[in-house]
Amino acid sequence: MAAERYAQGRADFVAYCAGCHGREGRGIVLDFAPPMDGNAGIRGQSPYNTIAVILRGLPAQRMDRNNARAGMQGFHRELDDARVAALVNFMRTAWGGSKDEVKVQEVAEIRHQLQEHGYLEAAQ
C-alpha cells in the first residue's frame, strides 16, 4: 500500500536510502545503518527528526572501541520539499504505522528553520 500510495517516495527511498538501509528497510548491518522497519524516529508521532535527518544528514558515530556507525549525507540539495514529504510519508506508512500525512509546507518550514540556524550548510 505505501509503495502504491507514495510511488515517488518509494522510488527516492530505493535511489537514496536503500544502499545503506536496505530495499525493504531492514538495514544492511545494524552497526553500519539502522533499519527503518521499526525505527523509533519513523514510528514517532512527530516527523520532525526524520525530516531533519533527511535534509541535514548525520555525522559518523563511534559507539565504542569496536563499534561505529557510518555517517549519512544530507539531501537538502537533491530533494525538494515535495519529494522529502513523499519519502517521509512512504517510510512512515510502510514502517511506522502512521496514518498522518506529512505536508509539503511542514517540510518547507523545517528546512527554513534548519537553514536559518545554519544547520544545513554545517552538515556538509
Jmol script that loads the backbone (N, CA, C; Angstrom):
load data "model"
ATOM      1  N   MET A   1       0.820  -1.198   0.000  1.00  0.00           N
ATOM      2  CA  MET A   1       0.000   0.000   0.000  1.00  0.00           C
ATOM      3  C   MET A   1       0.862   1.261   0.000  1.00  0.00           C
ATOM      4  N   ALA A   2       1.881   1.319   0.836  1.00  0.00           N
ATOM      5  CA  ALA A   2       2.725   2.513   0.918  1.00  0.00           C
ATOM      6  C   ALA A   2       3.409   2.786  -0.411  1.00  0.00           C
ATOM      7  N   ALA A   3       3.908   1.749  -1.080  1.00  0.00           N
ATOM      8  CA  ALA A   3       4.614   1.921  -2.348  1.00  0.00           C
ATOM      9  C   ALA A   3       3.680   2.442  -3.435  1.00  0.00           C
ATOM     10  N   GLU A   4       2.440   1.998  -3.420  1.00  0.00           N
ATOM     11  CA  GLU A   4       1.478   2.474  -4.416  1.00  0.00           C
ATOM     12  C   GLU A   4       1.038   3.903  -4.099  1.00  0.00           C
ATOM     13  N   ARG A   5       0.802   4.175  -2.850  1.00  0.00           N
ATOM     14  CA  ARG A   5       0.311   5.500  -2.455  1.00  0.00           C
ATOM     15  C   ARG A   5       1.390   6.563  -2.594  1.00  0.00           C
ATOM     16  N   TYR A   6       2.623   6.212  -2.308  1.00  0.00           N
ATOM     17  CA  TYR A   6       3.737   7.164  -2.361  1.00  0.00           C
ATOM     18  C   TYR A   6       4.815   6.631  -3.302  1.00  0.00           C
ATOM     19  N   ALA A   7       4.478   6.498  -4.573  1.00  0.00           N
ATOM     20  CA  ALA A   7       5.400   5.917  -5.554  1.00  0.00           C
ATOM     21  C   ALA A   7       6.698   6.719  -5.655  1.00  0.00           C
ATOM     22  N   GLN A   8       6.618   8.044  -5.661  1.00  0.00           N
ATOM     23  CA  GLN A   8       7.845   8.852  -5.728  1.00  0.00           C
ATOM     24  C   GLN A   8       8.671   8.669  -4.464  1.00  0.00           C
ATOM     25  N   GLY A   9       8.022   8.587  -3.314  1.00  0.00           N
ATOM     26  CA  GLY A   9       8.738   8.351  -2.069  1.00  0.00           C
ATOM     27  C   GLY A   9       9.444   7.012  -2.063  1.00  0.00           C
ATOM     28  N   ARG A  10       8.792   5.982  -2.560  1.00  0.00           N
ATOM     29  CA  ARG A  10       9.417   4.650  -2.668  1.00  0.00           C
ATOM     30  C   ARG A  10      10.593   4.700  -3.634  1.00  0.00           C
ATOM     31  N   ALA A  11      10.410   5.363  -4.782  1.00  0.00           N
ATOM     32  CA  ALA A  11      11.493   5.473  -5.762  1.00  0.00           C
ATOM     33  C   ALA A  11      12.689   6.211  -5.164  1.00  0.00           C
ATOM     34  N   ASP A  12      12.441   7.277  -4.410  1.00  0.00           N
ATOM     35  CA  ASP A  12      13.543   8.011  -3.785  1.00  0.00           C
ATOM     36  C   ASP A  12      14.189   7.192  -2.669  1.00  0.00           C
ATOM     37  N   PHE A  13      13.397   6.402  -1.941  1.00  0.00           N
ATOM     38  CA  PHE A  13      13.990   5.532  -0.928  1.00  0.00           C
ATOM     39  C   PHE A  13      14.959   4.549  -1.585  1.00  0.00           C
ATOM     40  N   VAL A  14      14.534   3.943  -2.673  1.00  0.00           N
ATOM     41  CA  VAL A  14      15.394   2.987  -3.374  1.00  0.00           C
ATOM     42  C   VAL A  14      16.639   3.695  -3.899  1.00  0.00           C
ATOM     43  N   ALA A  15      16.476   4.884  -4.460  1.00  0.00           N
ATOM     44  CA  ALA A  15      17.596   5.609  -5.069  1.00  0.00           C
ATOM     45  C   ALA A  15      18.572   6.170  -4.036  1.00  0.00           C
ATOM     46  N   TYR A  16      18.074   6.714  -2.936  1.00  0.00           N
ATOM     47  CA  TYR A  16      18.925   7.437  -1.991  1.00  0.00           C
ATOM     48  C   TYR A  16      19.206   6.700  -0.684  1.00  0.00           C
ATOM     49  N   CYS A  17      18.340   5.795  -0.283  1.00  0.00           N
ATOM     50  CA  CYS A  17      18.428   5.217   1.062  1.00  0.00           C
ATOM     51  C   CYS A  17      18.743   3.721   1.091  1.00  0.00           C
ATOM     52  N   ALA A  18      18.271   2.996   0.100  1.00  0.00           N
ATOM     53  CA  ALA A  18      18.339   1.537   0.133  1.00  0.00           C
ATOM     54  C   ALA A  18      19.760   0.986   0.149  1.00  0.00           C
ATOM     55  N   GLY A  19      20.716   1.722  -0.398  1.00  0.00           N
ATOM     56  CA  GLY A  19      22.091   1.247  -0.402  1.00  0.00           C
ATOM     57  C   GLY A  19      22.607   0.968   1.001  1.00  0.00           C
ATOM     58  N   CYS A  20      22.134   1.726   1.975  1.00  0.00           N
ATOM     59  CA  CYS A  20      22.558   1.521   3.368  1.00  0.00           C
ATOM     60  C   CYS A  20      21.459   0.904   4.228  1.00  0.00           C
ATOM     61  N   HIS A  21      20.226   1.325   3.999  1.00  0.00           N
ATOM     62  CA  HIS A  21      19.123   0.883   4.855  1.00  0.00           C
ATOM     63  C   HIS A  21      18.390  -0.335   4.297  1.00  0.00           C
ATOM     64  N   GLY A  22      18.794  -0.815   3.119  1.00  0.00           N
ATOM     65  CA  GLY A  22      18.166  -1.989   2.517  1.00  0.00           C
ATOM     66  C   GLY A  22      16.899  -1.632   1.764  1.00  0.00           C
ATOM     67  N   ARG A  23      16.644  -2.328   0.681  1.00  0.00           N
ATOM     68  CA  ARG A  23      15.449  -2.044  -0.151  1.00  0.00           C
ATOM     69  C   ARG A  23      14.155  -2.219   0.632  1.00  0.00           C
ATOM     70  N   GLU A  24      14.159  -3.113   1.586  1.00  0.00           N
ATOM     71  CA  GLU A  24      12.953  -3.356   2.386  1.00  0.00           C
ATOM     72  C   GLU A  24      13.047  -2.707   3.767  1.00  0.00           C
ATOM     73  N   GLY A  25      14.015  -1.812   3.946  1.00  0.00           N
ATOM     74  CA  GLY A  25      14.115  -1.054   5.195  1.00  0.00           C
ATOM     75  C   GLY A  25      14.649  -1.817   6.383  1.00  0.00           C
ATOM     76  N   ARG A  26      15.297  -2.933   6.157  1.00  0.00           N
ATOM     77  CA  ARG A  26      15.789  -3.757   7.266  1.00  0.00           C
ATOM     78  C   ARG A  26      17.226  -3.441   7.659  1.00  0.00           C
ATOM     79  N   GLY A  27      17.845  -2.479   6.976  1.00  0.00           N
ATOM     80  CA  GLY A  27      19.240  -2.148   7.251  1.00  0.00           C
ATOM     81  C   GLY A  27      20.151  -3.165   6.592  1.00  0.00           C
ATOM     82  N   ILE A  28      21.401  -2.816   6.460  1.00  0.00           N
ATOM     83  CA  ILE A  28      22.381  -3.733   5.885  1.00  0.00           C
ATOM     84  C   ILE A  28      23.086  -4.451   7.034  1.00  0.00           C
ATOM     85  N   VAL A  29      23.690  -3.698   7.885  1.00  0.00           N
ATOM     86  CA  VAL A  29      24.324  -4.191   9.109  1.00  0.00           C
ATOM     87  C   VAL A  29      23.977  -3.160  10.169  1.00  0.00           C
ATOM     88  N   LEU A  30      23.455  -3.586  11.285  1.00  0.00           N
ATOM     89  CA  LEU A  30      22.978  -2.648  12.304  1.00  0.00           C
ATOM     90  C   LEU A  30      24.019  -1.601  12.661  1.00  0.00           C
ATOM     91  N   ASP A  31      25.267  -2.009  12.803  1.00  0.00           N
ATOM     92  CA  ASP A  31      26.300  -1.043  13.173  1.00  0.00           C
ATOM     93  C   ASP A  31      26.581  -0.039  12.070  1.00  0.00           C
ATOM     94  N   PHE A  32      26.248  -0.392  10.831  1.00  0.00           N
ATOM     95  CA  PHE A  32      26.515   0.500   9.709  1.00  0.00           C
ATOM     96  C   PHE A  32      25.374   1.498   9.513  1.00  0.00           C
ATOM     97  N   ALA A  33      24.179   1.004   9.349  1.00  0.00           N
ATOM     98  CA  ALA A  33      22.995   1.843   9.140  1.00  0.00           C
ATOM     99  C   ALA A  33      21.798   1.127   9.747  1.00  0.00           C
ATOM    100  N   PRO A  34      21.054   1.802  10.589  1.00  0.00           N
ATOM    101  CA  PRO A  34      19.933   1.134  11.257  1.00  0.00           C
ATOM    102  C   PRO A  34      18.790   0.822  10.297  1.00  0.00           C
ATOM    103  N   PRO A  35      17.989  -0.164  10.640  1.00  0.00           N
ATOM    104  CA  PRO A  35      16.809  -0.450   9.828  1.00  0.00           C
ATOM    105  C   PRO A  35      15.773   0.654   9.977  1.00  0.00           C
ATOM    106  N   MET A  36      14.996   0.855   8.956  1.00  0.00           N
ATOM    107  CA  MET A  36      13.877   1.797   9.016  1.00  0.00           C
ATOM    108  C   MET A  36      12.642   1.088   9.561  1.00  0.00           C
ATOM    109  N   ASP A  37      12.546  -0.209   9.289  1.00  0.00           N
ATOM    110  CA  ASP A  37      11.435  -1.014   9.771  1.00  0.00           C
ATOM    111  C   ASP A  37      11.499  -1.071  11.297  1.00  0.00           C
ATOM    112  N   GLY A  38      10.533  -0.460  11.958  1.00  0.00           N
ATOM    113  CA  GLY A  38      10.502  -0.435  13.407  1.00  0.00           C
ATOM    114  C   GLY A  38      11.340   0.666  14.036  1.00  0.00           C
ATOM    115  N   ASN A  39      11.937   1.539  13.239  1.00  0.00           N
ATOM    116  CA  ASN A  39      12.790   2.615  13.731  1.00  0.00           C
ATOM    117  C   ASN A  39      11.965   3.607  14.557  1.00  0.00           C
ATOM    118  N   ALA A  40      12.473   3.966  15.719  1.00  0.00           N
ATOM    119  CA  ALA A  40      11.747   4.873  16.622  1.00  0.00           C
ATOM    120  C   ALA A  40      11.480   6.224  15.974  1.00  0.00           C
ATOM    121  N   GLY A  41      12.418   6.725  15.195  1.00  0.00           N
ATOM    122  CA  GLY A  41      12.215   8.004  14.512  1.00  0.00           C
ATOM    123  C   GLY A  41      11.105   7.945  13.481  1.00  0.00           C
ATOM    124  N   ILE A  42      11.016   6.842  12.791  1.00  0.00           N
ATOM    125  CA  ILE A  42       9.974   6.648  11.778  1.00  0.00           C
ATOM    126  C   ILE A  42       8.615   6.450  12.446  1.00  0.00           C
ATOM    127  N   ARG A  43       8.606   5.766  13.590  1.00  0.00           N
ATOM    128  CA  ARG A  43       7.358   5.476  14.306  1.00  0.00           C
ATOM    129  C   ARG A  43       6.875   6.651  15.152  1.00  0.00           C
ATOM    130  N   GLY A  44       7.737   7.623  15.414  1.00  0.00           N
ATOM    131  CA  GLY A  44       7.385   8.723  16.311  1.00  0.00           C
ATOM    132  C   GLY A  44       6.198   9.527  15.830  1.00  0.00           C
ATOM    133  N   GLN A  45       5.514  10.141  16.770  1.00  0.00           N
ATOM    134  CA  GLN A  45       4.337  10.938  16.432  1.00  0.00           C
ATOM    135  C   GLN A  45       4.710  12.121  15.545  1.00  0.00           C
ATOM    136  N   SER A  46       5.801  12.783  15.857  1.00  0.00           N
ATOM    137  CA  SER A  46       6.249  13.929  15.069  1.00  0.00           C
ATOM    138  C   SER A  46       7.235  13.473  13.997  1.00  0.00           C
ATOM    139  N   PRO A  47       7.079  13.970  12.774  1.00  0.00           N
ATOM    140  CA  PRO A  47       8.019  13.621  11.715  1.00  0.00           C
ATOM    141  C   PRO A  47       9.256  14.528  11.693  1.00  0.00           C
ATOM    142  N   TYR A  48       9.376  15.451  12.638  1.00  0.00           N
ATOM    143  CA  TYR A  48      10.443  16.452  12.608  1.00  0.00           C
ATOM    144  C   TYR A  48      11.830  15.822  12.462  1.00  0.00           C
ATOM    145  N   ASN A  49      12.172  14.884  13.327  1.00  0.00           N
ATOM    146  CA  ASN A  49      13.523  14.312  13.295  1.00  0.00           C
ATOM    147  C   ASN A  49      13.805  13.579  11.986  1.00  0.00           C
ATOM    148  N   THR A  50      12.829  12.874  11.472  1.00  0.00           N
ATOM    149  CA  THR A  50      13.021  12.166  10.206  1.00  0.00           C
ATOM    150  C   THR A  50      13.291  13.160   9.084  1.00  0.00           C
ATOM    151  N   ILE A  51      12.508  14.212   9.028  1.00  0.00           N
ATOM    152  CA  ILE A  51      12.695  15.249   8.009  1.00  0.00           C
ATOM    153  C   ILE A  51      14.061  15.912   8.174  1.00  0.00           C
ATOM    154  N   ALA A  52      14.404  16.271   9.405  1.00  0.00           N
ATOM    155  CA  ALA A  52      15.683  16.947   9.661  1.00  0.00           C
ATOM    156  C   ALA A  52      16.867  16.070   9.267  1.00  0.00           C
ATOM    157  N   VAL A  53      16.803  14.781   9.559  1.00  0.00           N
ATOM    158  CA  VAL A  53      17.898  13.878   9.208  1.00  0.00           C
ATOM    159  C   VAL A  53      18.022  13.757   7.695  1.00  0.00           C
ATOM    160  N   ILE A  54      16.914  13.646   6.995  1.00  0.00           N
ATOM    161  CA  ILE A  54      16.971  13.560   5.534  1.00  0.00           C
ATOM    162  C   ILE A  54      17.597  14.830   4.960  1.00  0.00           C
ATOM    163  N   LEU A  55      17.203  15.969   5.462  1.00  0.00           N
ATOM    164  CA  LEU A  55      17.733  17.233   4.948  1.00  0.00           C
ATOM    165  C   LEU A  55      19.182  17.470   5.345  1.00  0.00           C
ATOM    166  N   ARG A  56      19.496  17.238   6.599  1.00  0.00           N
ATOM    167  CA  ARG A  56      20.807  17.587   7.143  1.00  0.00           C
ATOM    168  C   ARG A  56      21.818  16.449   7.116  1.00  0.00           C
ATOM    169  N   GLY A  57      21.350  15.225   7.286  1.00  0.00           N
ATOM    170  CA  GLY A  57      22.249  14.090   7.402  1.00  0.00           C
ATOM    171  C   GLY A  57      22.643  13.866   8.851  1.00  0.00           C
ATOM    172  N   LEU A  58      23.559  12.943   9.057  1.00  0.00           N
ATOM    173  CA  LEU A  58      24.059  12.626  10.395  1.00  0.00           C
ATOM    174  C   LEU A  58      25.566  12.407  10.330  1.00  0.00           C
ATOM    175  N   PRO A  59      26.276  12.834  11.357  1.00  0.00           N
ATOM    176  CA  PRO A  59      27.716  12.554  11.375  1.00  0.00           C
ATOM    177  C   PRO A  59      27.964  11.085  11.715  1.00  0.00           C
ATOM    178  N   ALA A  60      29.126  10.594  11.330  1.00  0.00           N
ATOM    179  CA  ALA A  60      29.523   9.241  11.721  1.00  0.00           C
ATOM    180  C   ALA A  60      29.619   9.196  13.245  1.00  0.00           C
ATOM    181  N   GLN A  61      29.339   8.049  13.827  1.00  0.00           N
ATOM    182  CA  GLN A  61      29.373   7.896  15.283  1.00  0.00           C
ATOM    183  C   GLN A  61      30.267   6.731  15.676  1.00  0.00           C
ATOM    184  N   ARG A  62      31.012   6.931  16.711  1.00  0.00           N
ATOM    185  CA  ARG A  62      31.817   5.850  17.283  1.00  0.00           C
ATOM    186  C   ARG A  62      31.187   5.518  18.626  1.00  0.00           C
ATOM    187  N   MET A  63      30.607   4.314  18.727  1.00  0.00           N
ATOM    188  CA  MET A  63      29.934   3.914  19.959  1.00  0.00           C
ATOM    189  C   MET A  63      30.933   3.459  21.019  1.00  0.00           C
ATOM    190  N   ASP A  64      31.883   2.672  20.610  1.00  0.00           N
ATOM    191  CA  ASP A  64      32.944   2.210  21.500  1.00  0.00           C
ATOM    192  C   ASP A  64      34.131   1.818  20.638  1.00  0.00           C
ATOM    193  N   ARG A  65      35.086   1.195  21.227  1.00  0.00           N
ATOM    194  CA  ARG A  65      36.326   0.859  20.525  1.00  0.00           C
ATOM    195  C   ARG A  65      36.122  -0.014  19.286  1.00  0.00           C
ATOM    196  N   ASN A  66      35.099  -0.842  19.295  1.00  0.00           N
ATOM    197  CA  ASN A  66      34.876  -1.785  18.201  1.00  0.00           C
ATOM    198  C   ASN A  66      33.644  -1.508  17.348  1.00  0.00           C
ATOM    199  N   ASN A  67      32.821  -0.554  17.740  1.00  0.00           N
ATOM    200  CA  ASN A  67      31.571  -0.317  17.032  1.00  0.00           C
ATOM    201  C   ASN A  67      31.451   1.136  16.591  1.00  0.00           C
ATOM    202  N   ALA A  68      31.042   1.297  15.342  1.00  0.00           N
ATOM    203  CA  ALA A  68      30.832   2.630  14.793  1.00  0.00           C
ATOM    204  C   ALA A  68      29.653   2.577  13.832  1.00  0.00           C
ATOM    205  N   ARG A  69      29.100   3.722  13.562  1.00  0.00           N
ATOM    206  CA  ARG A  69      28.006   3.822  12.605  1.00  0.00           C
ATOM    207  C   ARG A  69      28.424   4.822  11.541  1.00  0.00           C
ATOM    208  N   ALA A  70      28.195   4.474  10.294  1.00  0.00           N
ATOM    209  CA  ALA A  70      28.559   5.346   9.181  1.00  0.00           C
ATOM    210  C   ALA A  70      27.763   6.644   9.257  1.00  0.00           C
ATOM    211  N   GLY A  71      28.326   7.702   8.740  1.00  0.00           N
ATOM    212  CA  GLY A  71      27.607   8.967   8.626  1.00  0.00           C
ATOM    213  C   GLY A  71      26.622   8.894   7.471  1.00  0.00           C
ATOM    214  N   MET A  72      25.745   9.859   7.431  1.00  0.00           N
ATOM    215  CA  MET A  72      24.763   9.941   6.345  1.00  0.00           C
ATOM    216  C   MET A  72      24.788  11.350   5.805  1.00  0.00           C
ATOM    217  N   GLN A  73      24.915  11.464   4.500  1.00  0.00           N
ATOM    218  CA  GLN A  73      24.891  12.797   3.901  1.00  0.00           C
ATOM    219  C   GLN A  73      23.492  13.374   3.975  1.00  0.00           C
ATOM    220  N   GLY A  74      23.397  14.683   3.947  1.00  0.00           N
ATOM    221  CA  GLY A  74      22.108  15.351   3.868  1.00  0.00           C
ATOM    222  C   GLY A  74      21.668  15.439   2.416  1.00  0.00           C
ATOM    223  N   PHE A  75      20.385  15.477   2.193  1.00  0.00           N
ATOM    224  CA  PHE A  75      19.846  15.526   0.838  1.00  0.00           C
ATOM    225  C   PHE A  75      19.097  16.823   0.561  1.00  0.00           C
ATOM    226  N   HIS A  76      19.426  17.892   1.296  1.00  0.00           N
ATOM    227  CA  HIS A  76      18.710  19.148   1.101  1.00  0.00           C
ATOM    228  C   HIS A  76      18.937  19.755  -0.272  1.00  0.00           C
ATOM    229  N   ARG A  77      19.999  19.405  -0.932  1.00  0.00           N
ATOM    230  CA  ARG A  77      20.243  19.906  -2.295  1.00  0.00           C
ATOM    231  C   ARG A  77      19.577  19.020  -3.352  1.00  0.00           C
ATOM    232  N   GLU A  78      19.493  17.736  -3.100  1.00  0.00           N
ATOM    233  CA  GLU A  78      18.978  16.799  -4.090  1.00  0.00           C
ATOM    234  C   GLU A  78      17.453  16.694  -4.093  1.00  0.00           C
ATOM    235  N   LEU A  79      16.831  16.812  -2.926  1.00  0.00           N
ATOM    236  CA  LEU A  79      15.390  16.572  -2.814  1.00  0.00           C
ATOM    237  C   LEU A  79      14.657  17.854  -2.429  1.00  0.00           C
ATOM    238  N   ASP A  80      13.652  18.220  -3.228  1.00  0.00           N
ATOM    239  CA  ASP A  80      12.844  19.382  -2.873  1.00  0.00           C
ATOM    240  C   ASP A  80      11.831  18.987  -1.789  1.00  0.00           C
ATOM    241  N   ASP A  81      11.079  19.955  -1.326  1.00  0.00           N
ATOM    242  CA  ASP A  81      10.159  19.723  -0.204  1.00  0.00           C
ATOM    243  C   ASP A  81       9.105  18.664  -0.529  1.00  0.00           C
ATOM    244  N   ALA A  82       8.595  18.664  -1.750  1.00  0.00           N
ATOM    245  CA  ALA A  82       7.569  17.680  -2.129  1.00  0.00           C
ATOM    246  C   ALA A  82       8.144  16.262  -2.111  1.00  0.00           C
ATOM    247  N   ARG A  83       9.372  16.107  -2.585  1.00  0.00           N
ATOM    248  CA  ARG A  83       9.975  14.769  -2.603  1.00  0.00           C
ATOM    249  C   ARG A  83      10.341  14.307  -1.198  1.00  0.00           C
ATOM    250  N   VAL A  84      10.780  15.216  -0.334  1.00  0.00           N
ATOM    251  CA  VAL A  84      11.054  14.841   1.057  1.00  0.00           C
ATOM    252  C   VAL A  84       9.754  14.408   1.726  1.00  0.00           C
ATOM    253  N   ALA A  85       8.686  15.159   1.503  1.00  0.00           N
ATOM    254  CA  ALA A  85       7.390  14.789   2.095  1.00  0.00           C
ATOM    255  C   ALA A  85       6.960  13.412   1.612  1.00  0.00           C
ATOM    256  N   ALA A  86       7.100  13.141   0.316  1.00  0.00           N
ATOM    257  CA  ALA A  86       6.719  11.826  -0.229  1.00  0.00           C
ATOM    258  C   ALA A  86       7.578  10.714   0.363  1.00  0.00           C
ATOM    259  N   LEU A  87       8.874  10.968   0.510  1.00  0.00           N
ATOM    260  CA  LEU A  87       9.783   9.980   1.093  1.00  0.00           C
ATOM    261  C   LEU A  87       9.410   9.684   2.543  1.00  0.00           C
ATOM    262  N   VAL A  88       9.187  10.722   3.322  1.00  0.00           N
ATOM    263  CA  VAL A  88       8.816  10.552   4.729  1.00  0.00           C
ATOM    264  C   VAL A  88       7.460   9.845   4.832  1.00  0.00           C
ATOM    265  N   ASN A  89       6.520  10.244   4.007  1.00  0.00           N
ATOM    266  CA  ASN A  89       5.204   9.589   4.028  1.00  0.00           C
ATOM    267  C   ASN A  89       5.316   8.112   3.663  1.00  0.00           C
ATOM    268  N   PHE A  90       6.141   7.796   2.676  1.00  0.00           N
ATOM    269  CA  PHE A  90       6.344   6.387   2.328  1.00  0.00           C
ATOM    270  C   PHE A  90       6.903   5.621   3.523  1.00  0.00           C
ATOM    271  N   MET A  91       7.970   6.136   4.129  1.00  0.00           N
ATOM    272  CA  MET A  91       8.609   5.413   5.234  1.00  0.00           C
ATOM    273  C   MET A  91       7.685   5.295   6.438  1.00  0.00           C
ATOM    274  N   ARG A  92       6.986   6.371   6.785  1.00  0.00           N
ATOM    275  CA  ARG A  92       6.102   6.334   7.957  1.00  0.00           C
ATOM    276  C   ARG A  92       4.904   5.419   7.722  1.00  0.00           C
ATOM    277  N   THR A  93       4.444   5.320   6.494  1.00  0.00           N
ATOM    278  CA  THR A  93       3.330   4.420   6.183  1.00  0.00           C
ATOM    279  C   THR A  93       3.810   2.970   6.137  1.00  0.00           C
ATOM    280  N   ALA A  94       4.951   2.738   5.482  1.00  0.00           N
ATOM    281  CA  ALA A  94       5.458   1.371   5.318  1.00  0.00           C
ATOM    282  C   ALA A  94       5.946   0.777   6.629  1.00  0.00           C
ATOM    283  N   TRP A  95       6.651   1.568   7.451  1.00  0.00           N
ATOM    284  CA  TRP A  95       7.331   1.007   8.616  1.00  0.00           C
ATOM    285  C   TRP A  95       6.963   1.646   9.939  1.00  0.00           C
ATOM    286  N   GLY A  96       6.184   2.692   9.910  1.00  0.00           N
ATOM    287  CA  GLY A  96       5.865   3.365  11.156  1.00  0.00           C
ATOM    288  C   GLY A  96       4.416   3.261  11.571  1.00  0.00           C
ATOM    289  N   GLY A  97       3.581   2.748  10.684  1.00  0.00           N
ATOM    290  CA  GLY A  97       2.169   2.612  11.004  1.00  0.00           C
ATOM    291  C   GLY A  97       1.425   3.935  11.078  1.00  0.00           C
ATOM    292  N   SER A  98       2.020   4.999  10.548  1.00  0.00           N
ATOM    293  CA  SER A  98       1.393   6.320  10.647  1.00  0.00           C
ATOM    294  C   SER A  98       0.294   6.488   9.610  1.00  0.00           C
ATOM    295  N   LYS A  99      -0.762   7.104  10.037  1.00  0.00           N
ATOM    296  CA  LYS A  99      -1.844   7.454   9.138  1.00  0.00           C
ATOM    297  C   LYS A  99      -1.859   8.957   8.881  1.00  0.00           C
ATOM    298  N   ASP A 100      -1.031   9.707   9.629  1.00  0.00           N
ATOM    299  CA  ASP A 100      -0.936  11.156   9.450  1.00  0.00           C
ATOM    300  C   ASP A 100       0.028  11.462   8.318  1.00  0.00           C
ATOM    301  N   GLU A 101      -0.426  12.257   7.378  1.00  0.00           N
ATOM    302  CA  GLU A 101       0.393  12.586   6.219  1.00  0.00           C
ATOM    303  C   GLU A 101       1.188  13.868   6.461  1.00  0.00           C
ATOM    304  N   VAL A 102       2.472  13.813   6.147  1.00  0.00           N
ATOM    305  CA  VAL A 102       3.341  14.984   6.223  1.00  0.00           C
ATOM    306  C   VAL A 102       3.039  15.856   5.016  1.00  0.00           C
ATOM    307  N   LYS A 103       2.825  17.129   5.261  1.00  0.00           N
ATOM    308  CA  LYS A 103       2.524  18.088   4.198  1.00  0.00           C
ATOM    309  C   LYS A 103       3.813  18.743   3.702  1.00  0.00           C
ATOM    310  N   VAL A 104       3.801  19.154   2.449  1.00  0.00           N
ATOM    311  CA  VAL A 104       4.949  19.827   1.848  1.00  0.00           C
ATOM    312  C   VAL A 104       5.317  21.071   2.653  1.00  0.00           C
ATOM    313  N   GLN A 105       4.324  21.817   3.098  1.00  0.00           N
ATOM    314  CA  GLN A 105       4.582  23.036   3.870  1.00  0.00           C
ATOM    315  C   GLN A 105       5.320  22.722   5.173  1.00  0.00           C
ATOM    316  N   GLU A 106       5.023  21.595   5.783  1.00  0.00           N
ATOM    317  CA  GLU A 106       5.714  21.182   7.011  1.00  0.00           C
ATOM    318  C   GLU A 106       7.209  20.967   6.739  1.00  0.00           C
ATOM    319  N   VAL A 107       7.518  20.325   5.623  1.00  0.00           N
ATOM    320  CA  VAL A 107       8.921  20.128   5.240  1.00  0.00           C
ATOM    321  C   VAL A 107       9.573  21.481   4.970  1.00  0.00           C
ATOM    322  N   ALA A 108       8.879  22.362   4.272  1.00  0.00           N
ATOM    323  CA  ALA A 108       9.417  23.692   3.955  1.00  0.00           C
ATOM    324  C   ALA A 108       9.745  24.462   5.228  1.00  0.00           C
ATOM    325  N   GLU A 109       8.883  24.376   6.225  1.00  0.00           N
ATOM    326  CA  GLU A 109       9.122  25.078   7.494  1.00  0.00           C
ATOM    327  C   GLU A 109      10.341  24.514   8.217  1.00  0.00           C
ATOM    328  N   ILE A 110      10.469  23.203   8.241  1.00  0.00           N
ATOM    329  CA  ILE A 110      11.622  22.583   8.896  1.00  0.00           C
ATOM    330  C   ILE A 110      12.899  22.924   8.141  1.00  0.00           C
ATOM    331  N   ARG A 111      12.860  22.888   6.818  1.00  0.00           N
ATOM    332  CA  ARG A 111      14.022  23.263   6.011  1.00  0.00           C
ATOM    333  C   ARG A 111      14.434  24.703   6.338  1.00  0.00           C
ATOM    334  N   HIS A 112      13.455  25.594   6.390  1.00  0.00           N
ATOM    335  CA  HIS A 112      13.729  27.002   6.691  1.00  0.00           C
ATOM    336  C   HIS A 112      14.368  27.148   8.077  1.00  0.00           C
ATOM    337  N   GLN A 113      13.823  26.467   9.067  1.00  0.00           N
ATOM    338  CA  GLN A 113      14.388  26.528  10.428  1.00  0.00           C
ATOM    339  C   GLN A 113      15.830  26.041  10.447  1.00  0.00           C
ATOM    340  N   LEU A 114      16.110  24.919   9.805  1.00  0.00           N
ATOM    341  CA  LEU A 114      17.465  24.379   9.783  1.00  0.00           C
ATOM    342  C   LEU A 114      18.421  25.328   9.069  1.00  0.00           C
ATOM    343  N   GLN A 115      17.954  25.888   7.967  1.00  0.00           N
ATOM    344  CA  GLN A 115      18.800  26.809   7.206  1.00  0.00           C
ATOM    345  C   GLN A 115      19.032  28.097   7.993  1.00  0.00           C
ATOM    346  N   GLU A 116      18.000  28.605   8.614  1.00  0.00           N
ATOM    347  CA  GLU A 116      18.086  29.842   9.395  1.00  0.00           C
ATOM    348  C   GLU A 116      19.107  29.718  10.520  1.00  0.00           C
ATOM    349  N   HIS A 117      19.225  28.543  11.099  1.00  0.00           N
ATOM    350  CA  HIS A 117      20.145  28.322  12.212  1.00  0.00           C
ATOM    351  C   HIS A 117      21.492  27.750  11.769  1.00  0.00           C
ATOM    352  N   GLY A 118      21.717  27.681  10.448  1.00  0.00           N
ATOM    353  CA  GLY A 118      22.998  27.249   9.909  1.00  0.00           C
ATOM    354  C   GLY A 118      23.245  25.754   9.948  1.00  0.00           C
ATOM    355  N   TYR A 119      22.201  24.957  10.138  1.00  0.00           N
ATOM    356  CA  TYR A 119      22.391  23.525  10.254  1.00  0.00           C
ATOM    357  C   TYR A 119      22.520  22.799   8.925  1.00  0.00           C
ATOM    358  N   LEU A 120      22.010  23.367   7.843  1.00  0.00           N
ATOM    359  CA  LEU A 120      22.125  22.656   6.567  1.00  0.00           C
ATOM    360  C   LEU A 120      23.525  22.750   5.996  1.00  0.00           C
ATOM    361  N   GLU A 121      24.083  23.909   5.958  1.00  0.00           N
ATOM    362  CA  GLU A 121      25.431  24.061   5.409  1.00  0.00           C
ATOM    363  C   GLU A 121      26.485  23.458   6.327  1.00  0.00           C
ATOM    364  N   ALA A 122      26.237  23.516   7.632  1.00  0.00           N
ATOM    365  CA  ALA A 122      27.198  22.962   8.599  1.00  0.00           C
ATOM    366  C   ALA A 122      27.333  21.454   8.462  1.00  0.00           C
ATOM    367  N   ALA A 123      26.299  20.802   7.962  1.00  0.00           N
ATOM    368  CA  ALA A 123      26.295  19.340   7.880  1.00  0.00           C
ATOM    369  C   ALA A 123      27.121  18.815   6.725  1.00  0.00           C
ATOM    370  N   GLN A 124      27.496  19.645   5.815  1.00  0.00           N
ATOM    371  CA  GLN A 124      28.223  19.176   4.619  1.00  0.00           C
ATOM    372  C   GLN A 124      29.687  19.016   4.892  1.00  0.00           C
TER     373      GLN A 124
END
end "model"
wireframe off; spacefill off
backbone 0.3
color backbone group
